[in-house]
């Protein structure tokens, strides 16, 4: 643990937002532990930190979504105790939020999107003054250098423009010398590189014109390029406040993970690079090397082989999975985690590259659609349970048997008796808490629903199980059950690929973890290095530079 | 060390917009009844009502004399056969969650075309029937293609198709009823009875059994219900969603074509009618049927009970001396009550279980 770096207080006069000793507790967990934050006027301020460091909580407290348990918030000279701070106070004080989901109506015009926020200007009889609205919005768009007509539907804009429209809308009532503070929550997370460049450049220009901006982002190079000041959170505390400094990515990551870990990260980054570095301690070097399995001559137990896979966000993924292995996929939103799984499952057609799957009988199958993939022994538990896995109004029995419907067919009809017996047996075996297999799927809790979805696939004894956020919205008890089930399946020879944003989960469940970055495998982690902190560092840093990496990743295998 | 963050404010999938332009029809509640006296009652409520209504009109002095006769039953069944068959066609796309409003118009087109080919072109009966039904298949296939491949809204697409076909029927017949030049064998088939029941009814019965088998007793039918429940999930468990939905449109089109031929056989003439007169009672029966047997789901047995329930009640009312307006009023009111009741029961169930 590093000693806490006391936040260097920026000169008092130009601080427009100051959060001091903010504390927030969720049940037993301390999400914010006397965190401090100070924004200078006319700067872009980055709030960075790993998962669970308290960034989101801070923003939610500032927005008034959560009420803090202690601390003070000062905005433009006005001060509140957190108990008296609510959404209205934040708005009145001039805080404006643009969340990652922009909250725009894509079918409606830019002008109407503005009007939903500020109200339609109306004339006699409640008639909407369209001309006035369009003129005002056109002026705002010009002022914010957005090249678009107010009548354009928002959905027709480029992604970066959409975000700019959201920003402009949030700041539309900023007049004269009134100073609003713009808070951007992961503005670039879902944007492609060139779009986020456009956006960041525009944000930078706003700041140069005197706009104060706070930005939460996981993408280090971006915050480094655009931000003036940096506040780093770790475990709900402010571990660094870098004002007017020019930190390197390395500095930030070190603050985020703690100095003790810095060395390991260096080691891995180097090991992930082309040639081993002598400075890396021997044991750590070994751990990393072990992570990249050597190529076997026979390759009989290689269940999944992905070669140079392109498509969607994927830009050349190589990976190999063996029987009984549980491999994790870590990466930020937009890194291609889910896309990788879905492409392997045959739902997305790859633009190029190959996916080869070995079915339980040992035959190899090339690219195919979902049906042929299933026949080859692949199973996918998607991330969005309600939207993509559940048959909410059907019974648990229907939800289980849907993957093996053909099994119960006789020329004289479906053998419902056998189907019900099998479903009940699976419900019992997977510890699903349901009165019987004939209750509606929706009557189950999230964790039990997930167990049913798993049971649906495991009854096919797949040779490759793909899990996307397997324990999202799942209670602690069910989570343990699900882990046990997955480990059991792996012990019986099933290869498992788990994509998750829960790094603790990956560390607990997986034999090794791949870190995806910008659609490529940027690093492998295994053994003693498989810790949440280490993964945080790897997912956030860009050290596994994409340019040099793919060639190496192919070679090292 | 905690890494489980309070989840990000929004956690959308990585840049994959879930584009699902499928119509979500205002369908009745979908939680299946299960176990318990209440569930049993709900499943058989419509059947009990049917029996009660039949008993009432049999005992009612105003209608009893004629109502409970073999003759009346024969007329009643014969007249409702086409509606019943069209209702069965309607539920096929509905099971997957798609409306097909054009089925009535397809039946009308098939009827007029079959008659016209015999009357205007002197084609033999068999060929004319094949063309009539074939047109149903073609239009169903086209509808299915527009809805699945091109992702058009089924509600609007089939409404457009229905209007278009209605116009074509007017053009083809010149607004006249086609009476002459029809093969007499067809009308004979339509008017003959077997064991006191019109032959047409047997055709409908056989098809009902086949459809029941298809929907309830095959993996394909199970898949259709899965698509109706959640097409995204269905695609991710290996169900070929588009192909299945397309198939239901084709089957529904074929059945509607057959409805047209049967209607021609029953009436002995083809009128220039856009087919809505058939479609609405059929849709009503389908929705009524979704409150019975397997509540919340369109099903064959429920649909047949629905058709019988409405027709028995209407026949009884007519025999009791009610005016002609009584029939649609009863039809509509019973549908409203059934759907409202089913929605209410479904919701109370949902509240209890979740």
Interface residues (C-beta under 8 A of the other chain):
Chain A: X26 X29 X31 X50 X51 X52 X53 X56 X57 X59 X60 X99 X100 X101 X185 X186 X190 X235 X312 X313 X333 X334 X335 X336 X337 X338 X339 X345 X347 X370 X371 X374 X380 X382 X383 X384 X387 X388 X389 X390 X391 X392 X393 X394 X395 X398 X401 X402 X403 X405 X406 X408 X409 X412 X413 X414 X436 X438 X439 X440 X442 X443 X456 X502 X503 X504 X532 X533 X536
Chain B: X1 X2 X3 X4 X5 X6 X7 X8 X9 X10 X11 X12 X13 X14 X15 X16 X18 X30 X31 X32 X34 X35 X213 X216 X217 X218 X219 X222 X223 X225 X226 X229 X230 X232 X233 X234 X235 X236 X237 X238 X239 X240 X296 X349 X350 X353 X354
